[in-house]
Amino acid sequence: MELIKPAIGLVFWMIVTFAIIFLILKKYAWKPILDMIKEREEGIEKALKSADDALETMRELKSSNEKILAEARAEKDIILKDARDTKDAIINEAKAKAKVEADRMVAQAREAIQTEKLAAITELKAQVATLSIDIAEKILKEQLSSEEKQKTLTSNLVKEVTLN
């Protein structure tokens, strides 16, 4: 028991010391520690809320970006379609103008060919007439070279005229 008495005394003084330290800590340190813990919890909650808000904002921005991209793609498609339509219209207009011009040139060429043809026919007729007259003149000169041939030709012509 001798050993127990000092141990009980030691335990007593440890409990008294612990109680004094506990009271001092409770009065001076416990409240500031709890306040700091509470502030830390509030800070963490604010950070989590802020992170959630940022996440929601990012989702909204992503959705908005996707919507803007879809609108931009649709607008791009419309612009490209308009450009293709304009290109086709310009090409068709150019083709129509080229066809009209080609038709006009073909008509002019036909007219020129017809004019040249008529001119060639007229010139050919004139040459044929000239040749015919030259041949007839040579034949007549040969046939009318003697007086007897002239008389025979005249009598044959008179007979033909009276017969017709």
C-alpha positions as CSV (number, residue, x, y, z in Angstrom):
1,M,0.0,0.0,0.0
2,E,2.8,2.2,0.4
3,L,3.2,2.3,-3.3
4,I,-0.5,3.0,-3.9
5,K,-0.6,6.1,-1.7
6,P,1.9,8.0,-3.7
7,A,0.2,6.8,-6.9
8,I,-3.1,8.0,-5.7
9,G,-1.6,11.3,-4.8
10,L,0.0,11.5,-8.2
11,V,-3.3,10.7,-9.9
12,F,-5.0,13.3,-7.7
13,W,-2.5,16.0,-8.7
14,M,-2.7,15.0,-12.3
15,I,-6.5,15.3,-12.2
16,V,-6.3,18.7,-10.5
17,T,-3.6,19.8,-13.0
18,F,-5.7,18.5,-15.9
19,A,-8.8,20.3,-14.6
20,I,-6.9,23.6,-14.2
21,I,-5.4,23.3,-17.7
22,F,-8.8,22.3,-19.0
23,L,-10.5,25.4,-17.4
24,I,-7.7,27.7,-18.6
25,L,-8.0,26.2,-22.1
26,K,-11.8,26.4,-22.0
27,K,-11.7,30.0,-20.9
28,Y,-8.9,31.3,-23.2
29,A,-8.2,28.8,-26.0
30,W,-11.3,26.6,-26.5
31,K,-13.5,29.4,-27.9
32,P,-10.9,30.8,-30.3
33,I,-10.1,27.2,-31.5
34,L,-13.8,26.5,-32.1
35,D,-14.3,29.8,-33.8
36,M,-11.3,29.0,-36.1
37,I,-12.8,25.6,-36.8
38,K,-16.1,27.1,-37.5
39,E,-14.5,29.8,-39.8
40,R,-12.6,27.0,-41.6
41,E,-15.9,25.0,-42.1
42,E,-17.6,28.1,-43.4
43,G,-14.7,28.8,-45.8
44,I,-14.8,25.2,-47.0
45,E,-18.6,25.4,-47.5
46,K,-18.1,28.7,-49.4
47,A,-15.4,27.2,-51.6
48,L,-17.6,24.2,-52.3
49,K,-20.6,26.4,-53.1
50,S,-18.3,28.6,-55.3
51,A,-17.0,25.5,-57.1
52,D,-20.6,24.3,-57.6
53,D,-21.5,27.7,-59.0
54,A,-18.5,27.7,-61.2
55,L,-19.4,24.2,-62.5
56,E,-22.9,25.3,-63.2
57,T,-21.7,28.4,-65.0
58,M,-19.3,26.3,-67.0
59,R,-22.2,23.9,-68.0
60,E,-24.3,26.9,-69.0
61,L,-21.4,28.4,-71.0
62,K,-20.8,25.0,-72.7
63,S,-24.5,24.8,-73.5
64,S,-24.4,28.4,-74.8
65,N,-21.2,27.7,-76.8
66,E,-22.8,24.6,-78.4
67,K,-25.9,26.6,-79.3
68,I,-23.8,29.4,-80.7
69,L,-21.7,26.9,-82.7
70,A,-24.9,25.3,-84.0
71,E,-26.2,28.7,-85.1
72,A,-22.9,29.5,-86.7
73,R,-22.9,26.2,-88.6
74,A,-26.5,26.9,-89.7
75,E,-25.5,30.4,-90.8
76,K,-22.4,29.0,-92.6
77,D,-24.6,26.5,-94.4
78,I,-27.0,29.3,-95.5
79,I,-24.2,31.5,-96.7
80,L,-22.7,28.6,-98.6
81,K,-26.1,27.7,-100.2
82,D,-26.5,31.4,-101.2
83,A,-23.1,31.4,-102.7
84,R,-23.8,28.2,-104.6
85,D,-27.1,29.6,-105.8
86,T,-25.4,32.9,-106.9
87,K,-22.7,31.0,-108.6
88,D,-25.2,28.8,-110.5
89,A,-27.2,31.9,-111.4
90,I,-24.1,33.6,-112.8
91,I,-23.1,30.5,-114.7
92,N,-26.6,30.1,-116.1
93,E,-26.8,33.8,-117.1
94,A,-23.4,33.5,-118.7
95,K,-24.5,30.4,-120.6
96,A,-27.6,32.1,-121.8
97,K,-25.7,35.2,-122.9
98,A,-23.2,32.9,-124.7
99,K,-26.0,31.0,-126.4
100,V,-27.7,34.2,-127.5
101,E,-24.3,35.5,-128.8
102,A,-23.6,32.2,-130.5
103,D,-27.1,32.1,-132.1
104,R,-26.6,35.7,-133.3
105,M,-23.1,34.9,-134.8
106,V,-24.6,31.7,-136.5
107,A,-27.4,33.8,-138.0
108,Q,-24.9,36.4,-139.2
109,A,-22.7,33.7,-140.6
110,R,-25.7,32.2,-142.4
111,E,-26.6,35.6,-143.8
112,A,-23.1,36.2,-144.9
113,I,-23.0,32.7,-146.5
114,Q,-26.3,33.4,-148.3
115,T,-25.1,36.8,-149.5
116,E,-21.8,35.3,-150.7
117,K,-23.8,32.4,-152.4
118,L,-26.1,34.9,-154.2
119,A,-23.1,37.0,-155.2
120,A,-21.3,33.9,-156.5
121,I,-24.4,32.7,-158.4
122,T,-24.8,36.2,-159.9
123,E,-21.2,36.3,-160.8
124,L,-21.4,32.8,-162.3
125,K,-24.5,33.8,-164.3
126,A,-22.7,36.8,-165.5
127,Q,-19.7,34.8,-166.5
128,V,-21.9,32.1,-168.2
129,A,-23.8,34.9,-170.1
130,T,-20.5,36.4,-171.1
131,L,-19.1,33.1,-172.2
132,S,-22.4,32.3,-174.0
133,I,-22.3,35.6,-175.8
134,D,-18.6,35.0,-176.7
135,I,-19.3,31.5,-177.9
136,A,-22.4,32.6,-179.9
137,E,-20.4,35.5,-181.4
138,K,-17.6,33.1,-182.5
139,I,-20.2,30.6,-183.9
140,L,-22.0,33.4,-185.7
141,K,-18.8,34.8,-187.1
142,E,-17.8,31.4,-188.3
143,Q,-21.3,30.7,-189.7
144,L,-21.7,34.1,-191.2
145,S,-18.3,34.2,-192.7
146,S,-19.6,33.5,-196.2
147,E,-22.6,35.1,-197.8
148,E,-24.3,31.8,-198.6
149,K,-24.2,30.8,-195.0
150,Q,-25.8,34.1,-194.1
151,K,-28.6,33.6,-196.5
152,T,-29.3,30.0,-195.2
153,L,-29.3,31.1,-191.6
154,T,-31.6,34.0,-192.4
155,S,-34.1,31.8,-194.2
156,N,-34.0,29.2,-191.4
157,L,-34.7,31.9,-188.8
158,V,-37.6,33.3,-190.9
159,K,-39.1,29.8,-191.2
160,E,-38.8,29.2,-187.4
161,V,-40.4,32.6,-186.6
162,T,-43.3,32.0,-189.0
163,L,-43.8,28.5,-187.6
164,N,-44.0,29.6,-184.0
